[in-house]
């Protein structure tokens, strides 16, 4: 204090003189009659003799945000938001969108994705790498492209391009032959690049004057189609022993036209003509109803079925279980009476949760593959449980209670097919990996049973697959009345043995073996090991020698005696029994075609 000691004593502010004697970084606090020294914020000590910096970050006495970092400074600290966050570091640290602000380091061919407090980089489709670095992926080389098996893949920067091969049309992801055909029994029909239909064989569906018509060096006059229509699917069927053949085409427009034998109204055109050949030109359009847009048609023995774009099926022709309409052979026909066609032709009743994606008809049965890879069959079984039922002589479809939800799926034993091919007495199935399984007649399944009637049943446990090398798989399959051919993953065409088993006139497809012990080796079977015993030739797939520089677009098989290979160059090579190629009836000429394989095969040019 200061004063006279009598009348006044006033406090002295010691802090005003030499900071009260406090240490550096201390704060002097005057008190009545005294003072105090204390270290300033951010410092620690007694305030009188020392005040040292205090690390608030280390002591946890800072006030930084949970998403901020604390940096000590002399007498204080600094708060900075973490990477990916923004704010004052104390009260706020909100997320930063590095992608939107272009603060990322992703590659030019990568996508930046903002995540809480950071970002990720991922290479775009067609590129591979960490996302910070991205290099082009060759999808063609890696096999990750989506090009069709009949297309060529070309790598591009960051992507790939698909182009259908010569002889095929489409977008490259889906390719169909620009020339194609079908054969059943003794008839072959083909569609040329100009979309004209040509047919020939015994009981020909165009030339009605003779039961057989020859295949000359240039093809005959085409079967006339409805004006302006271009066929996209073709099917041949019929019963050539009694009532003749018929054929049908589906057009781009979704319409269907049929021609040939109109026995029991199988053409569906309401004609009263029921002879072998109801000659109607151009081929008449079948009225299937106002909302029926066909995507496929199949001809059975004496009936026809069509599949619509809405996955529904209609069948017409001779009444029977094969129509799936609860009819027997004494029921009225569908197809010969126009009042029963169109919207009056009922749909086949399928199970409620079954969506068909593929349809086939052969003989007296209809086989349908569903989108879920299940299989249903109706009609009349002929041998080896080919309806997939326990009864070898079963009939399914002649009563309506057989159909709808009562129509059972065939037990496939866990096999998941994506392709189905029905032939006489057997059903061939191929899965996504190109594996093959078959049930029905073992000979027609081509699995090494040399006699007709040796059955593969039940399907679930009795199915067997073709004997094919382990390093190959099936890329594509064709079928005729009782045989199939495949394109394998190494580009070879292979076919199953045909009707005749052993006798030379009935042998067909060939890779020549110089040791083949008969005059038919030029077109007969080659044995798996290239020697001797003709019986070995009936086991499994037999390679076909079509010569150099011939690429197959489609295959048409006729009655197990003749096969015609349609080339991508719009040419045809046919091999088989000469009597069929020259148009004579079976037995009129029981000798082999000379030099009909390889480069010696006669080449026919489609118009």
KOLSEKOL-75208 format. One record per residue (C-alpha): residue in one letter; x, z, y. Coordinates in Angstrom, 1 decimal, always signed. Example, Ala and Ser with C-alpha at 12.3 -4.5 7.8 and 13.67 -1.06 7.14 Angstrom:
! residues 2
['A', [+12.3, +7.8, -4.5]] ['S', [+13.7, +7.1, -1.1]] 
***
This chain:
! residues 607
['X', [+0.0, +0.0, +0.0]] ['X', [+1.0, -0.2, +3.6]] ['X', [-0.2, +1.7, +6.8]] ['X', [+0.4, +4.9, +8.8]] ['X', [-0.4, +7.0, +6.0]] ['X', [-2.9, +8.9, +8.2]] ['X', [-5.5, +6.6, +9.3]] ['X', [-5.0, +3.6, +7.0]] ['X', [-3.3, +2.5, +3.8]] ['X', [-3.9, -1.2, +3.0]] ['X', [-3.2, -2.8, -0.3]] ['X', [-0.1, -5.0, -0.4]] ['X', [-0.5, -8.3, -2.2]] ['X', [+2.7, -8.4, -4.3]] ['X', [+1.9, -11.9, -5.5]] ['X', [+2.6, -13.3, -2.1]] ['X', [+6.2, -12.3, -2.3]] ['X', [+8.3, -14.1, -4.9]] ['X', [+5.3, -14.7, -7.0]] ['X', [+5.2, -11.0, -7.7]] ['X', [+8.3, -11.3, -9.8]] ['X', [+6.4, -13.0, -12.6]] ['X', [+8.1, -15.3, -15.1]] ['X', [+7.9, -19.0, -14.7]] ['X', [+4.6, -20.4, -16.0]] ['X', [+3.0, -17.1, -15.3]] ['X', [+0.0, -16.2, -13.1]] ['X', [+0.3, -13.3, -10.7]] ['X', [-2.9, -11.2, -10.3]] ['X', [-3.0, -8.8, -7.4]] ['X', [-4.5, -5.5, -8.2]] ['X', [-5.3, -2.5, -5.9]] ['X', [-2.0, -0.9, -5.4]] ['X', [-0.3, -3.1, -8.0]] ['X', [-0.3, -6.5, -9.7]] ['X', [-0.1, -8.1, -13.1]] ['X', [+1.7, -11.1, -14.6]] ['X', [+0.1, -13.1, -17.4]] ['X', [+1.2, -16.4, -18.9]] ['X', [-0.8, -19.4, -17.8]] ['X', [-3.1, -21.3, -20.1]] ['X', [-1.0, -23.2, -22.6]] ['X', [+1.8, -20.6, -22.5]] ['X', [+2.5, -17.4, -24.4]] ['X', [+4.7, -14.4, -23.5]] ['X', [+4.6, -11.1, -21.5]] ['X', [+4.2, -12.9, -18.2]] ['X', [+7.0, -10.8, -16.6]] ['X', [+10.1, -11.9, -18.5]] ['X', [+9.0, -15.1, -20.3]] ['X', [+6.2, -17.6, -20.8]] ['X', [+6.9, -20.2, -23.4]] ['X', [+4.8, -23.3, -24.2]] ['X', [+2.1, -22.6, -26.8]] ['X', [+1.3, -25.5, -29.3]] ['X', [-2.5, -25.4, -29.3]] ['X', [-2.6, -28.2, -31.9]] ['X', [-0.6, -26.2, -34.3]] ['X', [-2.5, -23.0, -33.6]] ['X', [-5.9, -24.7, -33.8]] ['X', [-6.9, -23.5, -30.4]] ['X', [-7.5, -27.0, -29.0]] ['X', [-10.9, -28.4, -28.3]] ['X', [-10.4, -31.9, -29.7]] ['X', [-13.2, -33.8, -31.5]] ['X', [-13.3, -33.8, -35.3]] ['X', [-12.5, -37.5, -35.2]] ['X', [-9.6, -37.1, -32.7]] ['X', [-5.9, -36.3, -33.0]] ['X', [-4.4, -33.4, -30.9]] ['X', [-1.0, -34.0, -29.2]] ['X', [+0.7, -31.0, -27.7]] ['X', [+2.1, -31.2, -24.1]] ['X', [+3.9, -28.6, -22.0]] ['X', [+1.3, -26.1, -21.2]] ['X', [-1.6, -28.1, -22.6]] ['X', [-2.6, -30.7, -25.2]] ['X', [-4.1, -34.2, -25.3]] ['X', [-7.0, -35.4, -27.5]] ['X', [-7.2, -39.1, -28.7]] ['X', [-9.9, -40.5, -30.9]] ['X', [-8.8, -41.8, -34.2]] ['X', [-8.4, -45.6, -34.9]] ['X', [-11.8, -47.1, -35.2]] ['X', [-13.4, -44.5, -32.9]] ['X', [-13.7, -44.4, -29.1]] ['X', [-14.5, -41.6, -26.6]] ['X', [-12.8, -38.8, -24.5]] ['X', [-11.5, -37.2, -27.6]] ['X', [-13.1, -33.9, -26.8]] ['X', [-16.8, -34.3, -26.6]] ['X', [-17.3, -37.8, -28.1]] ['X', [-15.6, -40.1, -30.6]] ['X', [-18.0, -42.9, -31.6]] ['X', [-17.3, -45.7, -34.0]] ['X', [-15.7, -48.9, -32.7]] ['X', [-16.8, -52.3, -34.2]] ['X', [-13.4, -53.9, -34.5]] ['X', [-14.9, -57.1, -35.9]] ['X', [-17.1, -57.5, -32.8]] ['X', [-14.3, -56.7, -30.4]] ['X', [-11.8, -58.9, -32.4]] ['X', [-9.6, -55.9, -32.9]] ['X', [-9.0, -56.7, -36.6]] ['X', [-6.2, -58.4, -38.4]] ['X', [-8.3, -60.4, -40.9]] ['X', [-7.2, -63.9, -41.9]] ['X', [-8.8, -66.9, -40.3]] ['X', [-10.4, -67.7, -43.7]] ['X', [-11.6, -64.1, -44.2]] ['X', [-14.7, -62.2, -43.2]] ['X', [-14.4, -58.9, -41.3]] ['X', [-16.9, -56.2, -42.2]] ['X', [-17.2, -53.1, -39.9]] ['X', [-17.2, -49.7, -41.7]] ['X', [-17.4, -46.2, -40.2]] ['X', [-14.1, -45.8, -38.3]] ['X', [-12.5, -48.9, -39.7]] ['X', [-13.0, -52.4, -41.1]] ['X', [-12.4, -54.4, -44.3]] ['X', [-11.2, -58.0, -44.7]] ['X', [-12.3, -60.2, -47.6]] ['X', [-11.4, -63.8, -48.3]] ['X', [-14.3, -66.2, -48.1]] ['X', [-15.4, -68.2, -51.2]] ['X', [-12.9, -70.8, -52.0]] ['X', [-10.0, -68.6, -51.0]] ['X', [-8.1, -65.7, -52.6]] ['X', [-5.9, -62.9, -51.4]] ['X', [-6.0, -59.5, -49.7]] ['X', [-8.1, -60.6, -46.8]] ['X', [-5.2, -60.2, -44.4]] ['X', [-3.6, -63.1, -46.2]] ['X', [-5.9, -65.8, -47.8]] ['X', [-4.9, -69.0, -49.7]] ['X', [-7.0, -71.8, -51.0]] ['X', [-8.3, -71.4, -54.6]] ['X', [-8.4, -74.5, -56.8]] ['X', [-11.8, -74.1, -58.4]] ['X', [-11.3, -77.2, -60.4]] ['X', [-8.1, -75.9, -62.0]] ['X', [-9.4, -72.4, -62.4]] ['X', [-12.7, -73.6, -64.0]] ['X', [-14.8, -71.6, -61.5]] ['X', [-16.6, -74.7, -60.2]] ['X', [-20.2, -75.6, -60.8]] ['X', [-19.8, -79.3, -61.5]] ['X', [-21.8, -80.8, -64.3]] ['X', [-20.0, -81.7, -67.6]] ['X', [-20.5, -85.3, -66.7]] ['X', [-19.0, -85.0, -63.2]] ['X', [-15.5, -84.9, -61.7]] ['X', [-14.4, -81.9, -59.7]] ['X', [-12.1, -82.4, -56.7]] ['X', [-10.5, -79.5, -55.0]] ['X', [-11.0, -79.3, -51.2]] ['X', [-9.6, -76.7, -48.7]] ['X', [-11.7, -73.6, -49.3]] ['X', [-14.2, -75.4, -51.6]] ['X', [-14.6, -78.2, -54.1]] ['X', [-16.6, -81.4, -54.5]] ['X', [-18.5, -82.6, -57.5]] ['X', [-19.2, -86.3, -58.1]] ['X', [-21.1, -87.6, -61.1]] ['X', [-19.0, -89.8, -63.4]] ['X', [-19.5, -93.5, -63.7]] ['X', [-22.7, -94.1, -65.6]] ['X', [-24.4, -91.0, -64.3]] ['X', [-26.5, -90.2, -61.3]] ['X', [-27.1, -86.9, -59.4]] ['X', [-25.5, -84.5, -57.0]] ['X', [-22.5, -83.7, -59.2]] ['X', [-23.9, -80.3, -60.1]] ['X', [-26.7, -82.0, -62.1]] ['X', [-25.9, -85.4, -63.6]] ['X', [-28.2, -87.5, -65.8]] ['X', [-27.2, -90.8, -67.4]] ['X', [-28.1, -93.8, -65.2]] ['X', [-28.6, -95.5, -68.6]] ['X', [-30.3, -93.6, -71.3]] ['X', [-32.5, -94.0, -74.4]] ['X', [-34.2, -92.4, -77.3]] ['X', [-34.8, -93.3, -80.9]] ['X', [-37.0, -92.1, -83.8]] ['X', [-37.7, -93.7, -87.1]] ['X', [-37.0, -97.4, -86.9]] ['X', [-37.3, -97.8, -83.1]] ['X', [-34.8, -97.6, -80.3]] ['X', [-35.6, -97.7, -76.6]] ['X', [-33.2, -97.7, -73.7]] ['X', [-33.4, -97.7, -69.9]] ['X', [-30.9, -99.9, -68.1]] ['X', [-29.3, -99.2, -64.8]] ['X', [-32.0, -101.4, -63.2]] ['X', [-34.5, -98.9, -64.7]] ['X', [-36.0, -101.5, -67.1]] ['X', [-37.0, -100.4, -70.6]] ['X', [-35.8, -102.3, -73.7]] ['X', [-37.0, -101.5, -77.2]] ['X', [-36.2, -103.0, -80.6]] ['X', [-36.1, -102.3, -84.3]] ['X', [-38.6, -102.3, -87.1]] ['X', [-42.3, -102.2, -86.1]] ['X', [-41.1, -102.7, -82.6]] ['X', [-43.2, -101.2, -79.8]] ['X', [-42.9, -104.3, -77.6]] ['X', [-42.8, -107.3, -80.0]] ['X', [-45.9, -107.2, -82.0]] ['X', [-45.6, -110.4, -84.0]] ['X', [-43.2, -109.0, -86.7]] ['X', [-42.7, -105.6, -88.2]] ['X', [-39.0, -105.8, -87.2]] ['X', [-37.1, -107.5, -84.4]] ['X', [-33.4, -108.3, -84.3]] ['X', [-30.9, -106.9, -81.9]] ['X', [-29.3, -110.0, -80.4]] ['X', [-26.2, -110.3, -78.2]] ['X', [-28.5, -110.2, -75.1]] ['X', [-31.6, -108.0, -75.2]] ['X', [-35.1, -109.3, -75.2]] ['X', [-37.7, -109.2, -72.4]] ['X', [-38.2, -105.6, -71.2]] ['X', [-41.4, -103.6, -71.8]] ['X', [-43.2, -103.8, -68.5]] ['X', [-43.7, -100.4, -66.7]] ['X', [-46.3, -99.7, -64.0]] ['X', [-45.4, -101.3, -60.7]] ['X', [-42.9, -99.3, -58.6]] ['X', [-42.3, -96.7, -61.3]] ['X', [-38.7, -95.7, -62.3]] ['X', [-38.4, -93.9, -65.7]] ['X', [-36.4, -90.6, -65.8]] ['X', [-37.3, -89.5, -69.3]] ['X', [-38.0, -91.5, -72.5]] ['X', [-39.3, -90.6, -75.9]] ['X', [-40.0, -92.5, -79.1]] ['X', [-42.2, -91.3, -81.9]] ['X', [-44.6, -92.4, -84.6]] ['X', [-45.2, -92.7, -88.3]] ['X', [-43.5, -95.9, -89.3]] ['X', [-44.7, -95.7, -92.9]] ['X', [-48.3, -96.0, -92.1]] ['X', [-49.4, -96.2, -88.5]] ['X', [-46.5, -97.5, -86.4]] ['X', [-44.5, -96.3, -83.5]] ['X', [-45.3, -95.5, -79.9]] ['X', [-43.1, -94.6, -76.9]] ['X', [-43.7, -92.9, -73.6]] ['X', [-41.8, -92.5, -70.3]] ['X', [-41.9, -90.0, -67.4]] ['X', [-41.4, -91.5, -64.0]] ['X', [-39.9, -90.1, -60.7]] ['X', [-43.5, -89.8, -59.5]] ['X', [-44.4, -87.3, -62.3]] ['X', [-46.7, -89.8, -64.0]] ['X', [-46.5, -90.7, -67.7]] ['X', [-47.1, -94.1, -69.3]] ['X', [-47.2, -94.8, -73.1]] ['X', [-47.1, -98.0, -75.1]] ['X', [-46.9, -99.2, -78.7]] ['X', [-49.2, -98.0, -81.5]] ['X', [-52.4, -96.6, -80.3]] ['X', [-53.5, -95.2, -83.6]] ['X', [-55.9, -92.3, -83.1]] ['X', [-55.4, -92.4, -79.3]] ['X', [-51.8, -91.3, -79.2]] ['X', [-51.3, -93.4, -76.0]] ['X', [-54.0, -91.4, -74.2]] ['X', [-55.4, -94.5, -72.5]] ['X', [-58.9, -94.4, -73.9]] ['X', [-58.5, -97.7, -75.7]] ['X', [-60.6, -98.4, -78.8]] ['X', [-57.7, -100.4, -80.3]] ['X', [-56.2, -98.4, -83.1]] ['X', [-54.0, -100.9, -84.9]] ['X', [-50.3, -100.8, -85.0]] ['X', [-49.8, -102.4, -81.6]] ['X', [-52.3, -102.0, -78.8]] ['X', [-50.8, -104.6, -76.5]] ['X', [-51.4, -103.4, -73.0]] ['X', [-49.1, -104.6, -70.2]] ['X', [-47.8, -103.1, -68.1]] ['X', [-47.7, -99.8, -70.0]] ['X', [-50.8, -97.9, -68.9]] ['X', [-50.5, -94.6, -67.1]] ['X', [-51.9, -91.6, -68.9]] ['X', [-54.4, -89.5, -66.9]] ['X', [-53.3, -85.9, -67.4]] ['X', [-55.2, -84.3, -64.6]] ['X', [-55.1, -84.0, -60.8]] ['X', [-52.4, -81.2, -60.7]] ['X', [-50.3, -82.3, -63.6]] ['X', [-46.8, -83.5, -62.5]] ['X', [-44.9, -84.3, -65.7]] ['X', [-41.2, -83.5, -66.1]] ['X', [-40.9, -84.4, -69.8]] ['X', [-42.8, -86.1, -72.5]] ['X', [-42.3, -86.1, -76.3]] ['X', [-43.8, -88.3, -79.0]] ['X', [-44.5, -86.8, -82.4]] ['X', [-45.6, -88.7, -85.5]] ['X', [-49.2, -89.4, -84.4]] ['X', [-49.5, -87.5, -81.1]] ['X', [-47.9, -87.0, -77.7]] ['X', [-47.1, -83.9, -75.6]] ['X', [-46.1, -83.6, -71.9]] ['X', [-44.5, -80.7, -69.9]] ['X', [-45.5, -80.2, -66.3]] ['X', [-43.4, -79.0, -63.3]] ['X', [-45.6, -75.9, -63.4]] ['X', [-44.4, -75.2, -67.0]] ['X', [-47.7, -76.1, -68.7]] ['X', [-48.2, -78.4, -71.7]] ['X', [-50.9, -80.8, -72.7]] ['X', [-51.0, -82.7, -76.0]] ['X', [-53.2, -85.6, -77.2]] ['X', [-53.6, -88.0, -80.1]] ['X', [-54.6, -87.5, -83.7]] ['X', [-56.3, -84.1, -84.1]] ['X', [-54.4, -81.5, -86.0]] ['X', [-52.5, -78.3, -85.6]] ['X', [-49.7, -80.2, -83.8]] ['X', [-52.0, -80.4, -80.7]] ['X', [-52.1, -76.6, -80.4]] ['X', [-55.8, -76.8, -79.5]] ['X', [-57.4, -75.2, -82.6]] ['X', [-58.2, -78.5, -84.2]] ['X', [-58.0, -79.8, -87.7]] ['X', [-57.7, -83.4, -88.9]] ['X', [-61.5, -83.8, -89.0]] ['X', [-61.9, -82.9, -85.4]] ['X', [-62.5, -85.6, -82.7]] ['X', [-59.4, -87.3, -81.3]] ['X', [-58.0, -86.7, -77.8]] ['X', [-56.7, -89.8, -76.1]] ['X', [-59.1, -92.5, -77.4]] ['X', [-61.9, -91.2, -75.2]] ['X', [-61.1, -91.1, -71.5]] ['X', [-63.8, -88.5, -70.9]] ['X', [-61.5, -86.1, -72.8]] ['X', [-58.5, -86.8, -70.7]] ['X', [-57.5, -85.9, -67.2]] ['X', [-58.7, -82.5, -66.1]] ['X', [-60.8, -82.3, -69.3]] ['X', [-57.8, -82.3, -71.5]] ['X', [-57.1, -78.6, -72.1]] ['X', [-53.7, -77.0, -71.7]] ['X', [-52.0, -75.6, -74.8]] ['X', [-52.4, -71.9, -74.8]] ['X', [-49.0, -70.2, -74.8]] ['X', [-48.1, -66.5, -74.8]] ['X', [-48.8, -64.9, -71.4]] ['X', [-45.1, -64.0, -70.8]] ['X', [-43.6, -67.2, -72.1]] ['X', [-42.5, -69.9, -69.7]] ['X', [-41.4, -73.2, -71.3]] ['X', [-38.3, -75.0, -70.1]] ['X', [-37.7, -77.5, -72.9]] ['X', [-40.1, -79.3, -75.2]] ['X', [-39.6, -81.4, -78.4]] ['X', [-41.9, -82.9, -80.9]] ['X', [-41.0, -84.4, -84.2]] ['X', [-43.1, -85.2, -87.2]] ['X', [-46.1, -82.9, -87.2]] ['X', [-44.6, -80.0, -85.2]] ['X', [-43.9, -79.0, -81.6]] ['X', [-40.9, -76.8, -80.7]] ['X', [-40.7, -75.1, -77.3]] ['X', [-37.8, -73.3, -75.8]] ['X', [-38.6, -70.7, -73.1]] ['X', [-36.8, -69.7, -69.9]] ['X', [-35.9, -66.4, -71.6]] ['X', [-34.3, -68.3, -74.6]] ['X', [-37.1, -67.4, -76.9]] ['X', [-38.5, -70.1, -79.3]] ['X', [-42.1, -70.9, -80.4]] ['X', [-43.2, -73.6, -82.8]] ['X', [-46.7, -74.8, -83.9]] ['X', [-48.0, -77.6, -86.1]] ['X', [-47.6, -78.3, -89.8]] ['X', [-44.6, -77.2, -91.7]] ['X', [-43.2, -79.8, -94.0]] ['X', [-40.2, -78.1, -95.7]] ['X', [-37.8, -75.2, -95.4]] ['X', [-40.0, -73.1, -93.1]] ['X', [-39.4, -75.4, -90.2]] ['X', [-42.1, -73.6, -88.2]] ['X', [-40.0, -70.5, -88.4]] ['X', [-42.6, -68.6, -90.4]] ['X', [-42.4, -67.0, -93.8]] ['X', [-44.7, -69.5, -95.4]] ['X', [-43.0, -72.8, -96.2]] ['X', [-46.3, -74.7, -96.0]] ['X', [-47.6, -72.9, -93.0]] ['X', [-50.0, -74.3, -90.5]] ['X', [-50.0, -72.9, -86.9]] ['X', [-52.3, -74.3, -84.2]] ['X', [-55.3, -75.5, -86.2]] ['X', [-57.2, -72.4, -85.1]] ['X', [-57.2, -71.0, -81.5]] ['X', [-56.5, -67.5, -82.8]] ['X', [-53.0, -68.8, -83.7]] ['X', [-52.3, -69.6, -80.1]] ['X', [-51.8, -67.7, -76.8]] ['X', [-50.4, -64.2, -77.3]] ['X', [-50.8, -64.5, -81.1]] ['X', [-48.2, -67.3, -81.2]] ['X', [-45.1, -65.5, -82.4]] ['X', [-41.6, -66.1, -81.3]] ['X', [-39.1, -67.3, -83.9]] ['X', [-36.6, -64.6, -84.9]] ['X', [-33.2, -65.9, -83.8]] ['X', [-31.3, -62.9, -84.9]] ['X', [-29.9, -62.2, -81.4]] ['X', [-28.7, -65.8, -80.8]] ['X', [-29.5, -66.9, -77.2]] ['X', [-30.0, -70.6, -77.0]] ['X', [-30.0, -72.6, -73.8]] ['X', [-30.6, -76.0, -75.5]] ['X', [-32.8, -76.9, -78.4]] ['X', [-33.1, -80.1, -80.5]] ['X', [-35.8, -80.5, -83.1]] ['X', [-35.3, -83.0, -85.9]] ['X', [-37.2, -83.7, -89.1]] ['X', [-37.1, -80.4, -91.1]] ['X', [-34.6, -78.5, -88.9]] ['X', [-34.1, -77.1, -85.5]] ['X', [-30.6, -77.1, -83.8]] ['X', [-29.8, -74.6, -81.1]] ['X', [-26.8, -74.3, -78.7]] ['X', [-25.9, -71.3, -76.5]] ['X', [-24.2, -71.1, -73.2]] ['X', [-20.8, -70.9, -74.8]] ['X', [-21.3, -74.1, -76.7]] ['X', [-21.9, -72.3, -80.1]] ['X', [-24.3, -74.0, -82.5]] ['X', [-26.8, -72.5, -84.9]] ['X', [-29.5, -74.2, -87.0]] ['X', [-32.4, -73.3, -89.3]] ['X', [-34.5, -75.4, -91.7]] ['X', [-33.2, -77.9, -94.1]] ['X', [-29.5, -77.2, -94.7]] ['X', [-28.5, -80.9, -95.1]] ['X', [-30.1, -81.8, -91.8]] ['X', [-28.5, -78.8, -90.2]] ['X', [-25.2, -80.4, -91.2]] ['X', [-23.6, -77.2, -92.5]] ['X', [-22.4, -78.4, -95.9]] ['X', [-25.5, -78.3, -98.2]] ['X', [-25.5, -81.7, -99.8]] ['X', [-29.1, -81.9, -101.0]] ['X', [-32.4, -81.9, -99.2]] ['X', [-34.4, -78.8, -99.6]] ['X', [-31.6, -76.2, -99.5]] ['X', [-33.1, -74.1, -96.8]] ['X', [-31.6, -71.9, -94.2]] ['X', [-34.2, -69.2, -93.8]] ['X', [-35.3, -66.9, -92.4]] ['X', [-33.9, -68.0, -89.0]] ['X', [-32.7, -64.6, -87.9]] ['X', [-30.4, -63.9, -90.8]] ['X', [-30.3, -67.3, -92.5]] ['X', [-29.2, -69.5, -89.5]] ['X', [-25.8, -71.1, -89.8]] ['X', [-23.7, -73.1, -87.4]] ['X', [-21.9, -76.4, -87.7]] ['X', [-18.3, -76.3, -89.0]] ['X', [-16.3, -77.2, -85.9]] ['X', [-12.7, -76.2, -84.9]] ['X', [-12.4, -72.9, -83.2]] ['X', [-10.8, -74.5, -80.1]] ['X', [-13.8, -76.7, -79.5]] ['X', [-17.3, -76.1, -78.4]] ['X', [-20.4, -78.2, -77.9]] ['X', [-20.8, -79.7, -74.4]] ['X', [-23.8, -82.0, -75.1]] ['X', [-26.1, -82.8, -78.0]] ['X', [-28.3, -85.8, -78.9]] ['X', [-30.8, -86.1, -81.8]] ['X', [-32.8, -88.6, -83.6]] ['X', [-35.3, -88.3, -86.4]] ['X', [-33.1, -86.4, -88.8]] ['X', [-29.6, -86.3, -87.3]] ['X', [-27.6, -85.0, -84.3]] ['X', [-24.5, -86.0, -82.4]] ['X', [-22.4, -83.9, -80.1]] ['X', [-19.9, -84.3, -77.3]] ['X', [-17.3, -81.6, -77.8]] ['X', [-15.1, -79.9, -75.3]] ['X', [-12.2, -82.2, -76.1]] ['X', [-14.2, -85.3, -75.3]] ['X', [-14.9, -86.4, -78.9]] ['X', [-18.2, -87.7, -80.1]] ['X', [-19.2, -86.2, -83.5]] ['X', [-22.3, -86.7, -85.6]] ['X', [-23.9, -85.2, -88.7]] ['X', [-24.3, -87.2, -91.9]] ['X', [-27.4, -89.3, -92.2]] ['X', [-30.0, -90.0, -94.7]] ['X', [-28.2, -91.7, -97.5]] ['X', [-25.8, -88.9, -98.7]] ['X', [-23.5, -91.1, -100.9]] ['X', [-24.6, -94.7, -101.3]] ['X', [-22.6, -97.0, -99.0]] ['X', [-25.6, -98.8, -97.4]] ['X', [-26.8, -95.4, -96.0]] ['X', [-23.6, -94.2, -94.6]] ['X', [-23.0, -94.3, -90.8]] ['X', [-20.6, -92.9, -88.2]] ['X', [-16.9, -93.3, -88.8]] ['X', [-13.4, -92.5, -88.1]] ['X', [-11.7, -94.8, -90.5]] ['X', [-9.6, -93.4, -93.3]] ['X', [-7.4, -96.0, -95.0]] ['X', [-8.0, -94.1, -98.2]] ['X', [-11.8, -94.4, -98.0]] ['X', [-12.7, -95.7, -101.4]] ['X', [-15.4, -98.3, -100.8]] ['X', [-16.2, -101.5, -98.9]] ['X', [-18.2, -99.5, -96.3]] ['X', [-15.3, -97.6, -94.8]] ['X', [-15.6, -99.7, -91.7]] ['X', [-18.6, -97.8, -90.7]] ['X', [-19.0, -95.1, -93.4]] ['X', [-18.1, -91.5, -93.4]] ['X', [-14.6, -90.3, -92.9]] ['X', [-13.8, -87.2, -94.8]] ['X', [-12.6, -84.1, -92.9]] ['X', [-9.1, -84.4, -94.4]] ['X', [-9.1, -88.2, -94.3]] ['X', [-9.0, -88.7, -98.0]] ['X', [-11.1, -89.7, -101.0]] ['X', [-14.4, -88.0, -101.8]] ['X', [-17.3, -89.5, -99.9]] ['X', [-19.3, -86.4, -100.5]] ['X', [-17.1, -84.4, -98.3]] ['X', [-18.2, -86.6, -95.4]] ['X', [-21.7, -85.0, -95.3]] ['X', [-20.3, -81.6, -94.4]] ['X', [-20.4, -80.8, -90.7]] ['X', [-19.7, -83.1, -87.7]] ['X', [-17.9, -86.4, -88.4]] ['X', [-16.0, -88.0, -85.5]] ['X', [-17.1, -91.4, -84.3]] ['X', [-14.5, -94.1, -83.5]] ['X', [-15.9, -96.1, -80.6]] ['X', [-12.6, -97.6, -79.5]] ['X', [-10.6, -97.3, -76.3]] ['X', [-12.0, -97.1, -72.8]] ['X', [-15.6, -96.6, -74.0]] ['X', [-17.3, -93.6, -72.4]] ['X', [-20.6, -92.5, -73.9]] ['X', [-23.5, -91.9, -71.5]] ['X', [-26.2, -91.6, -74.1]] ['X', [-26.8, -92.0, -77.8]] ['X', [-29.8, -93.4, -79.6]] ['X', [-30.2, -92.8, -83.3]] ['X', [-32.6, -94.9, -85.4]] ['X', [-33.8, -93.5, -88.7]] ['X', [-30.5, -92.3, -90.0]] ['X', [-29.3, -95.9, -90.5]] ['X', [-28.3, -97.1, -87.0]] ['X', [-26.9, -95.5, -83.9]] ['X', [-26.4, -97.1, -80.6]] ['X', [-24.0, -95.6, -78.1]] ['X', [-24.8, -96.5, -74.5]] ['X', [-21.7, -96.7, -72.4]] ['X', [-21.3, -95.6, -68.8]] ['X', [-20.4, -99.3, -68.0]] ['X', [-24.0, -100.4, -69.0]] ['X', [-22.9, -101.7, -72.4]] ['X', [-24.1, -100.8, -75.9]] ['X', [-22.2, -100.3, -79.2]] ['X', [-24.3, -100.1, -82.3]] ['X', [-23.1, -99.1, -85.7]] ['X', [-24.9, -98.7, -89.0]] ['X', [-26.7, -100.6, -91.8]] ['X', [-26.7, -104.3, -91.1]] ['X', [-30.3, -104.7, -92.3]] ['X', [-31.5, -102.5, -89.5]] ['X', [-29.4, -104.1, -86.8]] ['X', [-30.5, -107.6, -87.8]] ['X', [-34.2, -106.6, -88.1]] ['X', [-34.8, -106.8, -91.8]] ['X', [-36.8, -104.3, -93.7]] ['X', [-35.0, -101.6, -95.6]] ['X', [-33.6, -103.0, -98.9]] ['X', [-33.6, -106.6, -97.7]] ['X', [-29.9, -106.4, -97.0]] ['X', [-28.0, -103.6, -98.7]] ['X', [-24.5, -104.2, -97.4]] ['X', [-22.4, -102.8, -94.7]] ['X', [-21.7, -104.0, -91.2]] ['X', [-18.1, -105.5, -91.1]] ['X', [-15.7, -104.1, -88.6]] ['X', [-18.2, -102.1, -86.7]] ['X', [-16.0, -99.2, -85.5]] ['X', [-13.4, -98.8, -82.8]] ['X', [-12.5, -101.7, -80.6]] ['X', [-14.1, -104.1, -83.2]] ['X', [-17.6, -102.8, -82.6]] ['X', [-19.8, -105.5, -81.1]] ['X', [-20.5, -104.8, -77.4]] ['X', [-23.9, -105.7, -76.0]] ['X', [-24.5, -105.8, -72.3]] ['X', [-27.6, -104.3, -70.8]] ['X', [-29.3, -106.5, -68.2]] 
***
